[in-house]
Amino acid sequence: MLSPEELERYARHIVLREVGGPGQARLKHARVLVIGAGGLGAPLLLYLAAAGVGAIGIVDDDKVSLSNLQRQVVHATPDIGVLKVESAAAEVKRINPHVKVEPHPVKLAPANALDLIARYDVIADGSDNFATRYLVSDACFLAKKTLVTAAVGTFDGSLTTIRAHEKTTAGKPNPTYRCVFPQPPPAGSIPACAEAGILGALPGIVGSMMALEVIREIVGFGEGLVGRLLMIDARDTRFETIGYEWNPDNPLSGKSPTIRDLSAHR
C-alpha cells in the first residue's frame, strides 16, 4: 500500500494510465542494482530514486574526484575523496527517504557477480569498461535477470535491454548481449574517457534513458528495447535504432564453448 505522502509524491505517475497505482506499487516493491555510480549511474540513480523504486543497490569501489564532477551529477564538490557509493547513497536518500539504499563498495568480479546480481530484480549496468559489461551480461544470463545496459563515448552513446532468459512470443530465445557484441574490441583500440574526453551532458541523456527502460521493465508498458539497440549521435543530434536477434553461435548458446561459470572471466 502507498501512504498518503507517497500518493502525493508520485501523483504524476499515478494519474498516468500506463503506470497508475498498481504500477507505482510495483516500483515500490522492486529491487534494482545499479553498477557504476559514475556518468551513467548518476542520473540513473536520481531518477530511480525520484520514481520510488523500493530498493536500490549501488556497486562501485571508486572515490569521487574533481574531474568526475563535470558529468557525475549525483556527487558534489564536498564529496571529493568520498566513496562514490556513500556519496550517491546520501543523495538518493535526500531525494526520497522512502527508498532503501544498499551500497556495495566493491569491484564487481567473477567471485561476487552472481551473488550480488541474484539479490535484485533488474540490473542496470553503467560501467565504463568492457570486462565489466561482459561479466555483468553473462551473470544476468546465468541468474535469469533482466539487464539494461548502456555505454557512452566522446559524442556517442548506446542503450539496449537484455532479457535473454526469456523467449519471444514466437518461441525463439531473446538475444544475449553477446549476440549484438560477440567480442570486446581489441585492447587499446578505444581510448578511455580520460584520454579522449566526453561531453558532460551526454551521460545525463543516456543515463536518464536507462532509468526510463528500468521503469518500463518494472511497470510493463510500451515496447522497450529488447532486441533493439538505440544509438545516439550527440554531435549531430541523431537517434537510430537497429534490431538484433538470437545468434545460435554466441558463446552462451550451448553450440559453442559455453560460459558455465564466471571463472571464465579470470
Secondary structure as UniProt FT lines:
FT   HELIX           4..9
FT   HELIX           11..14
FT   TURN            17..19
FT   HELIX           20..29
FT   STRAND          31..35
FT   TURN            39..40
FT   HELIX           41..51
FT   STRAND          55..59
FT   HELIX           66..70
FT   TURN            73..74
FT   HELIX           77..79
FT   TURN            80..81
FT   HELIX           84..95
FT   TURN            97..98
FT   STRAND          100..104
FT   TURN            110..112
FT   HELIX           113..118
FT   STRAND          122..125
FT   HELIX           130..143
FT   STRAND          146..152
FT   STRAND          156..162
FT   TURN            164..165
FT   TURN            169..170
FT   HELIX           177..180
FT   TURN            187..188
FT   HELIX           193..196
FT   HELIX           201..219
FT   STRAND          228..233
FT   TURN            234..237
FT   STRAND          238..243
FT   TURN            248..249
FT   TURN            251..252
FT   HELIX           262..265
//
